[in-house]
Amino acid sequence: MDAGMPLPKIELALACAFLALHALAIAVFPQHLMAVSYPFLIAAPLLATGTMLRRGLIDGFALDKGWILAGASMLLWTIGMLMSAASELLLDTHNLTPGAIMLVYILYGVPITYAASGANEERESLVVRTADAIMAISLGYLFYLYTFSLTSLHGAPDSKHAQLVVLMFDLENLFLAVCCTIRYFAAETYQARRLFSILAAYTIAYLIAAIYYNHVLALDQANVGSYPALWVIEMPFLLVFVLGWRYALPASMTPRSPMLIRVIRSGSPLMLALAVLLTSLFVLNSHFYLGVIGVIVALIGYGVRSTLTQARHIAVEDALRHDRDELEDLALEDSLTQTPNRRAFDLALQRECARAARSGQPVSLLMIDIDHFKAINDRFGHLVGDQCLRMIASELRKALRRPTDLLARFGGEEFAILLPDTDLAGAQAVAALVRTGVRAQAIANPDSRHDIVTVSIGIAVSVMSADETHTDLLARADKALYEAKRNGRDRIEHAALPEANA
């Protein structure tokens, strides 16, 4: 359990009372030990089943939540114990583990293996769920083949085959304990950590109990029906009740290592395929062709699983790349006018000035300012001002003739046009188109001397000699714009060429 989690005192007391009541029943009716013990042996896994189903009601009964799968495992164990009780008490058979009952005890691990073999989001795909379901069904069928290769439906295995059955139980229990523990350490959500903390505790306790029962108590047949043996059987299921009935994780949990989570989540689909593969190897001696088919199912299942997981990761990467590109576009675009913003302009200016320095071709820069724009905002409001900016930007675009030309909103009511490979005459021609186009819009501005919106334009041209930088070009264009505004607005001015350019 996680550090800081409160001890479930009530559930612990009830579990102790359960064991004490069982001991009392045996003490009162020692001659009917199994008759009085079977109700407790059935009630313990049934209580664990109810605990899992209760958690399912709280966290959700979706198959991938795991609670219904864990409950199915506990229910299979309950059915096995019911069959044992019927075999001994009703049919008066002293063989406690005929083949049919043994099969149920082995099959109980299939749902837990399925739960541990994939994360929730991995099973959102119907194909993934189908592949996992086929492997789980194959695992159950292989268990069936192996079990009845050692025993008959009603007969018990001989001593030699019994050792093989015990070995299979041990491997299954160890496999389940390792899988659930691994998934616990990789759990990211509260629900997943809650589920796999209970399953890890249960499977580890069950592994220890089974080893003690099969390798210590079972060595002496007199111990098999003794109270210590029965107590060992009940303990793992009572542990599920104690941990799971009102189990709540602490408000803050220790974060898992991201690398550990990625490694375990990447390897978890291997669990189910590995279980099918190992069981197929057991079956090869008795059913060679079916064992080979099991190996093929494991390999194909894992291959399909891995391919689909990889495809999902590629889709996620593509979506992230698309989102990143959109964010980059947004970061370089003015949302109001849908033109490149100041940052995009600065990058383009540096790039084109560097290219002009290498090629020796001129680069021209137009700085454009809307005359008396503040008066529009003050008189008509910012919504009208925004509409004016959009209309001006649309008109400026019309003046550009080449894909390499760049229009950007420089800031406020200022725009900039960058014209690569363009001399002064070409820049003046574009500026004239801009000026006349804006006037043709006839956007009302009572503070303008013409009662319409006009623009002032400053031009700077350079071939970017070694003595000039892109900031120098910008400063000269800005100075020319200032001259245009000082000389009466609604006009075009150009800066003199630097001495090196001349």
HELIX and SHEET records of a PDB file:
HELIX    1   1 LYS A    9  VAL A   28  1                                  20    
HELIX    2   2 PRO A   30  HIS A   32  5                                   3    
HELIX    3   3 LEU A   33  ASP A   59  1                                  27    
HELIX    4   4 LEU A   63  LYS A   65  5                                   3    
HELIX    5   5 TRP A   67  ALA A   85  1                                  19    
HELIX    6   6 ALA A   86  LEU A   90  3                                   5    
HELIX    7   7 GLY A   99  LEU A  107  1                                   9    
HELIX    8   8 GLY A  109  ALA A  116  1                                   8    
HELIX    9   9 GLU A  121  GLU A  124  5                                   4    
HELIX   10  10 LEU A  126  LEU A  150  1                                  25    
HELIX   11  11 SER A  159  ALA A  186  1                                  28    
HELIX   12  12 TYR A  190  HIS A  215  1                                  26    
HELIX   13  13 LEU A  217  LEU A  219  5                                   3    
HELIX   14  14 GLN A  221  VAL A  224  1                                   4    
HELIX   15  15 TYR A  227  GLY A  244  1                                  18    
HELIX   16  16 PRO A  258  GLY A  267  1                                  10    
HELIX   17  17 PRO A  269  VAL A  283  1                                  15    
HELIX   18  18 PHE A  288  ALA A  331  1                                  44    
HELIX   19  19 ARG A  342  SER A  359  1                                  18    
HELIX   20  20 PHE A  373  PHE A  380  1                                   8    
HELIX   21  21 HIS A  382  LYS A  398  1                                  17    
HELIX   22  22 LEU A  424  GLN A  441  1                                  18    
HELIX   23  23 HIS A  470  ARG A  486  1                                  17    
SHEET    1   A 2 GLU A 333  ASP A 334  0                                        
SHEET    2   A 2 THR A 339  PRO A 340 -1                                        
SHEET    1   B 5 LEU A 406  GLY A 411  0                                        
SHEET    2   B 5 GLU A 414  PRO A 420 -1                                        
SHEET    3   B 5 VAL A 363  ILE A 370 -1                                        
SHEET    4   B 5 VAL A 455  SER A 462 -1                                        
SHEET    5   B 5 ILE A 492  HIS A 494  1                                        
END                                                                             
